[in-house]
Amino acid sequence: MRQDPWFAERLRFWLLILGATVAFGLAGLLLSALKAPSTFTWAAAAGAAVAGGWGANQVMQRYSKR
């Protein structure tokens, strides 16, 4: 996938932010609905945000190589 370097970097950044935000929100929502302790909920949601950002970065790298 050939792109302008400026556009590709902006897309990668926003995809990373979107992946982290969605993962954080879904993990927090699920654990809050299950009435998990708040300390566990925040820690798990933060971990999910890191994993979501990493996953989004992997997707972008995969499509950048095409």
N, CA, C and O atoms as CSV, one atom per row, in Angstrom:
chain,resi,resn,atom,element,x,y,z
A,1,MET,N,N,0.855,-1.161,0.000
A,1,MET,CA,C,0.000,0.000,0.000
A,1,MET,C,C,0.904,1.229,0.000
A,1,MET,O,O,1.475,1.577,1.034
A,2,ARG,N,N,1.035,1.870,-1.117
A,2,ARG,CA,C,1.897,3.045,-1.240
A,2,ARG,C,C,1.148,4.289,-0.813
A,2,ARG,O,O,0.053,4.580,-1.296
A,3,GLN,N,N,1.762,5.012,0.102
A,3,GLN,CA,C,1.139,6.232,0.612
A,3,GLN,C,C,2.192,7.314,0.767
A,3,GLN,O,O,3.393,7.043,0.796
A,4,ASP,N,N,1.723,8.518,0.863
A,4,ASP,CA,C,2.581,9.637,1.204
A,4,ASP,C,C,3.078,9.414,2.639
A,4,ASP,O,O,2.276,9.066,3.505
A,5,PRO,N,N,4.372,9.603,2.916
A,5,PRO,CA,C,4.885,9.348,4.273
A,5,PRO,C,C,4.169,10.170,5.351
A,5,PRO,O,O,3.955,9.671,6.455
A,6,TRP,N,N,3.804,11.394,5.058
A,6,TRP,CA,C,3.113,12.217,6.043
A,6,TRP,C,C,1.761,11.603,6.377
A,6,TRP,O,O,1.407,11.489,7.550
A,7,PHE,N,N,1.008,11.209,5.367
A,7,PHE,CA,C,-0.303,10.613,5.575
A,7,PHE,C,C,-0.192,9.273,6.302
A,7,PHE,O,O,-0.994,8.978,7.188
A,8,ALA,N,N,0.785,8.476,5.935
A,8,ALA,CA,C,0.963,7.163,6.561
A,8,ALA,C,C,1.266,7.297,8.050
A,8,ALA,O,O,0.739,6.538,8.863
A,9,GLU,N,N,2.102,8.247,8.403
A,9,GLU,CA,C,2.435,8.441,9.826
A,9,GLU,C,C,1.230,8.948,10.611
A,9,GLU,O,O,1.011,8.525,11.747
A,10,ARG,N,N,0.456,9.839,10.026
A,10,ARG,CA,C,-0.744,10.338,10.714
A,10,ARG,C,C,-1.773,9.216,10.868
A,10,ARG,O,O,-2.413,9.088,11.912
A,11,LEU,N,N,-1.924,8.412,9.823
A,11,LEU,CA,C,-2.848,7.284,9.893
A,11,LEU,C,C,-2.407,6.290,10.954
A,11,LEU,O,O,-3.238,5.791,11.713
A,12,ARG,N,N,-1.122,5.995,11.021
A,12,ARG,CA,C,-0.593,5.071,12.027
A,12,ARG,C,C,-0.854,5.606,13.437
A,12,ARG,O,O,-1.262,4.859,14.326
A,13,PHE,N,N,-0.615,6.899,13.633
A,13,PHE,CA,C,-0.826,7.508,14.951
A,13,PHE,C,C,-2.293,7.424,15.367
A,13,PHE,O,O,-2.597,7.004,16.484
A,14,TRP,N,N,-3.199,7.816,14.483
A,14,TRP,CA,C,-4.614,7.811,14.839
A,14,TRP,C,C,-5.168,6.405,14.970
A,14,TRP,O,O,-6.076,6.179,15.770
A,15,LEU,N,N,-4.655,5.465,14.216
A,15,LEU,CA,C,-5.076,4.080,14.364
A,15,LEU,C,C,-4.616,3.523,15.703
A,15,LEU,O,O,-5.349,2.780,16.355
A,16,LEU,N,N,-3.411,3.878,16.110
A,16,LEU,CA,C,-2.906,3.460,17.416
A,16,LEU,C,C,-3.764,4.035,18.544
A,16,LEU,O,O,-4.116,3.321,19.484
A,17,ILE,N,N,-4.097,5.316,18.452
A,17,ILE,CA,C,-4.928,5.964,19.470
A,17,ILE,C,C,-6.315,5.332,19.500
A,17,ILE,O,O,-6.855,5.070,20.575
A,18,LEU,N,N,-6.888,5.089,18.338
A,18,LEU,CA,C,-8.216,4.491,18.260
A,18,LEU,C,C,-8.214,3.084,18.837
A,18,LEU,O,O,-9.122,2.729,19.589
A,19,GLY,N,N,-7.227,2.286,18.507
A,19,GLY,CA,C,-7.148,0.924,19.044
A,19,GLY,C,C,-7.015,0.917,20.556
A,19,GLY,O,O,-7.666,0.126,21.238
A,20,ALA,N,N,-6.172,1.796,21.080
A,20,ALA,CA,C,-5.987,1.872,22.527
A,20,ALA,C,C,-7.253,2.341,23.232
A,20,ALA,O,O,-7.615,1.810,24.282
A,21,THR,N,N,-7.921,3.325,22.664
A,21,THR,CA,C,-9.135,3.867,23.277
A,21,THR,C,C,-10.267,2.849,23.285
A,21,THR,O,O,-10.963,2.689,24.288
A,22,VAL,N,N,-10.444,2.170,22.172
A,22,VAL,CA,C,-11.511,1.166,22.093
A,22,VAL,C,C,-11.241,0.017,23.054
A,22,VAL,O,O,-12.151,-0.430,23.754
A,23,ALA,N,N,-10.016,-0.462,23.097
A,23,ALA,CA,C,-9.683,-1.560,24.007
A,23,ALA,C,C,-9.859,-1.140,25.461
A,23,ALA,O,O,-10.382,-1.909,26.268
A,24,PHE,N,N,-9.429,0.070,25.802
A,24,PHE,CA,C,-9.582,0.579,27.165
A,24,PHE,C,C,-11.060,0.656,27.543
A,24,PHE,O,O,-11.458,0.216,28.622
A,25,GLY,N,N,-11.861,1.215,26.651
A,25,GLY,CA,C,-13.287,1.369,26.933
A,25,GLY,C,C,-14.008,0.048,27.065
A,25,GLY,O,O,-14.815,-0.132,27.977
A,26,LEU,N,N,-13.727,-0.879,26.166
A,26,LEU,CA,C,-14.408,-2.177,26.227
A,26,LEU,C,C,-14.018,-2.975,27.469
A,26,LEU,O,O,-14.871,-3.585,28.113
A,27,ALA,N,N,-12.723,-2.971,27.804
A,27,ALA,CA,C,-12.281,-3.691,28.999
A,27,ALA,C,C,-12.879,-3.065,30.260
A,27,ALA,O,O,-13.345,-3.776,31.150
A,28,GLY,N,N,-12.864,-1.751,30.331
A,28,GLY,CA,C,-13.442,-1.065,31.492
A,28,GLY,C,C,-14.928,-1.306,31.609
A,28,GLY,O,O,-15.441,-1.537,32.703
A,29,LEU,N,N,-15.624,-1.252,30.484
A,29,LEU,CA,C,-17.067,-1.483,30.483
A,29,LEU,C,C,-17.411,-2.905,30.911
A,29,LEU,O,O,-18.312,-3.115,31.723
A,30,LEU,N,N,-16.697,-3.869,30.367
A,30,LEU,CA,C,-16.961,-5.263,30.698
A,30,LEU,C,C,-16.688,-5.549,32.172
A,30,LEU,O,O,-17.502,-6.182,32.845
A,31,LEU,N,N,-15.552,-5.086,32.669
A,31,LEU,CA,C,-15.217,-5.361,34.068
A,31,LEU,C,C,-16.105,-4.583,35.037
A,31,LEU,O,O,-16.393,-5.064,36.133
A,32,SER,N,N,-16.534,-3.405,34.650
A,32,SER,CA,C,-17.460,-2.658,35.498
A,32,SER,C,C,-18.816,-3.352,35.542
A,32,SER,O,O,-19.461,-3.396,36.589
A,33,ALA,N,N,-19.245,-3.894,34.407
A,33,ALA,CA,C,-20.521,-4.616,34.369
A,33,ALA,C,C,-20.457,-5.881,35.222
A,33,ALA,O,O,-21.462,-6.305,35.792
A,34,LEU,N,N,-19.270,-6.477,35.304
A,34,LEU,CA,C,-19.099,-7.677,36.137
A,34,LEU,C,C,-18.834,-7.333,37.597
A,34,LEU,O,O,-18.632,-8.219,38.427
A,35,LYS,N,N,-18.838,-6.026,37.904
A,35,LYS,CA,C,-18.616,-5.517,39.261
A,35,LYS,C,C,-17.276,-5.957,39.854
A,35,LYS,O,O,-17.185,-6.336,41.022
A,36,ALA,N,N,-16.247,-5.896,39.021
A,36,ALA,CA,C,-14.894,-6.182,39.484
A,36,ALA,C,C,-14.411,-5.001,40.332
A,36,ALA,O,O,-14.890,-3.882,40.152
A,37,PRO,N,N,-13.485,-5.232,41.237
A,37,PRO,CA,C,-12.936,-4.116,42.026
A,37,PRO,C,C,-12.314,-3.053,41.118
A,37,PRO,O,O,-11.724,-3.375,40.087
A,38,SER,N,N,-12.450,-1.810,41.505
A,38,SER,CA,C,-11.997,-0.716,40.632
A,38,SER,C,C,-10.492,-0.746,40.389
A,38,SER,O,O,-10.040,-0.374,39.305
A,39,THR,N,N,-9.702,-1.183,41.378
A,39,THR,CA,C,-8.255,-1.244,41.152
A,39,THR,C,C,-7.917,-2.259,40.068
A,39,THR,O,O,-7.034,-2.017,39.245
A,40,PHE,N,N,-8.601,-3.372,40.062
A,40,PHE,CA,C,-8.395,-4.383,39.019
A,40,PHE,C,C,-8.915,-3.888,37.676
A,40,PHE,O,O,-8.285,-4.110,36.641
A,41,THR,N,N,-10.058,-3.221,37.692
A,41,THR,CA,C,-10.651,-2.722,36.450
A,41,THR,C,C,-9.723,-1.722,35.760
A,41,THR,O,O,-9.500,-1.813,34.553
A,42,TRP,N,N,-9.182,-0.767,36.525
A,42,TRP,CA,C,-8.291,0.230,35.930
A,42,TRP,C,C,-7.018,-0.405,35.401
A,42,TRP,O,O,-6.557,-0.060,34.313
A,43,ALA,N,N,-6.447,-1.330,36.159
A,43,ALA,CA,C,-5.206,-1.975,35.719
A,43,ALA,C,C,-5.440,-2.813,34.458
A,43,ALA,O,O,-4.638,-2.773,33.525
A,44,ALA,N,N,-6.530,-3.564,34.435
A,44,ALA,CA,C,-6.833,-4.384,33.263
A,44,ALA,C,C,-7.159,-3.528,32.049
A,44,ALA,O,O,-6.767,-3.864,30.932
A,45,ALA,N,N,-7.866,-2.435,32.252
A,45,ALA,CA,C,-8.188,-1.537,31.142
A,45,ALA,C,C,-6.933,-0.871,30.589
A,45,ALA,O,O,-6.808,-0.691,29.377
A,46,ALA,N,N,-6.008,-0.506,31.466
A,46,ALA,CA,C,-4.745,0.081,30.996
A,46,ALA,C,C,-3.937,-0.942,30.206
A,46,ALA,O,O,-3.345,-0.608,29.179
A,47,GLY,N,N,-3.911,-2.168,30.673
A,47,GLY,CA,C,-3.234,-3.233,29.929
A,47,GLY,C,C,-3.891,-3.485,28.582
A,47,GLY,O,O,-3.211,-3.716,27.582
A,48,ALA,N,N,-5.207,-3.441,28.562
A,48,ALA,CA,C,-5.928,-3.623,27.299
A,48,ALA,C,C,-5.634,-2.478,26.342
A,48,ALA,O,O,-5.556,-2.692,25.132
A,49,ALA,N,N,-5.472,-1.272,26.858
A,49,ALA,CA,C,-5.138,-0.128,26.003
A,49,ALA,C,C,-3.777,-0.312,25.353
A,49,ALA,O,O,-3.601,-0.007,24.173
A,50,VAL,N,N,-2.824,-0.806,26.114
A,50,VAL,CA,C,-1.495,-1.066,25.555
A,50,VAL,C,C,-1.585,-2.143,24.477
A,50,VAL,O,O,-0.997,-2.008,23.404
A,51,ALA,N,N,-2.322,-3.209,24.769
A,51,ALA,CA,C,-2.480,-4.282,23.790
A,51,ALA,C,C,-3.237,-3.807,22.552
A,51,ALA,O,O,-2.904,-4.210,21.438
A,52,GLY,N,N,-4.231,-2.972,22.726
A,52,GLY,CA,C,-4.978,-2.437,21.592
A,52,GLY,C,C,-4.126,-1.538,20.715
A,52,GLY,O,O,-4.213,-1.600,19.488
A,53,GLY,N,N,-3.313,-0.712,21.328
A,53,GLY,CA,C,-2.401,0.141,20.572
A,53,GLY,C,C,-1.361,-0.676,19.832
A,53,GLY,O,O,-1.038,-0.372,18.683
A,54,TRP,N,N,-0.833,-1.708,20.473
A,54,TRP,CA,C,0.148,-2.573,19.835
A,54,TRP,C,C,-0.485,-3.306,18.653
A,54,TRP,O,O,0.124,-3.416,17.589
A,55,GLY,N,N,-1.702,-3.804,18.841
A,55,GLY,CA,C,-2.391,-4.507,17.757
A,55,GLY,C,C,-2.671,-3.598,16.574
A,55,GLY,O,O,-2.512,-4.002,15.422
A,56,ALA,N,N,-3.080,-2.391,16.853
A,56,ALA,CA,C,-3.330,-1.431,15.771
A,56,ALA,C,C,-2.042,-1.116,15.029
A,56,ALA,O,O,-2.053,-0.978,13.806
A,57,ASN,N,N,-0.945,-1.001,15.742
A,57,ASN,CA,C,0.347,-0.755,15.106
A,57,ASN,C,C,0.751,-1.938,14.231
A,57,ASN,O,O,1.292,-1.739,13.143
A,58,GLN,N,N,0.500,-3.152,14.680
A,58,GLN,CA,C,0.822,-4.335,13.883
A,58,GLN,C,C,0.012,-4.374,12.591
A,58,GLN,O,O,0.535,-4.730,11.535
A,59,VAL,N,N,-1.263,-4.008,12.678
A,59,VAL,CA,C,-2.111,-3.972,11.478
A,59,VAL,C,C,-1.573,-2.949,10.494
A,59,VAL,O,O,-1.493,-3.218,9.295
A,60,MET,N,N,-1.206,-1.787,10.988
A,60,MET,CA,C,-0.693,-0.740,10.104
A,60,MET,C,C,0.620,-1.170,9.464
A,60,MET,O,O,0.833,-0.910,8.280
A,61,GLN,N,N,1.497,-1.813,10.206
A,61,GLN,CA,C,2.760,-2.283,9.644
A,61,GLN,C,C,2.523,-3.340,8.568
A,61,GLN,O,O,3.207,-3.355,7.545
A,62,ARG,N,N,1.561,-4.213,8.800
A,62,ARG,CA,C,1.251,-5.250,7.819
A,62,ARG,C,C,0.800,-4.647,6.502
A,62,ARG,O,O,1.234,-5.085,5.436
A,63,TYR,N,N,-0.068,-3.643,6.567
A,63,TYR,CA,C,-0.576,-3.026,5.347
A,63,TYR,C,C,0.420,-2.069,4.716
A,63,TYR,O,O,0.333,-1.793,3.520
A,64,SER,N,N,1.360,-1.559,5.492
A,64,SER,CA,C,2.389,-0.668,4.941
A,64,SER,C,C,3.376,-1.439,4.070
A,64,SER,O,O,3.949,-0.874,3.139
A,65,LYS,N,N,3.579,-2.707,4.359
A,65,LYS,CA,C,4.530,-3.521,3.604
A,65,LYS,C,C,3.983,-3.953,2.251
A,65,LYS,O,O,4.747,-4.417,1.404
A,66,ARG,N,N,2.718,-3.816,2.033
A,66,ARG,CA,C,2.128,-4.231,0.748
A,66,ARG,C,C,2.421,-3.260,-0.337
A,66,ARG,O,O,1.998,-3.462,-1.476
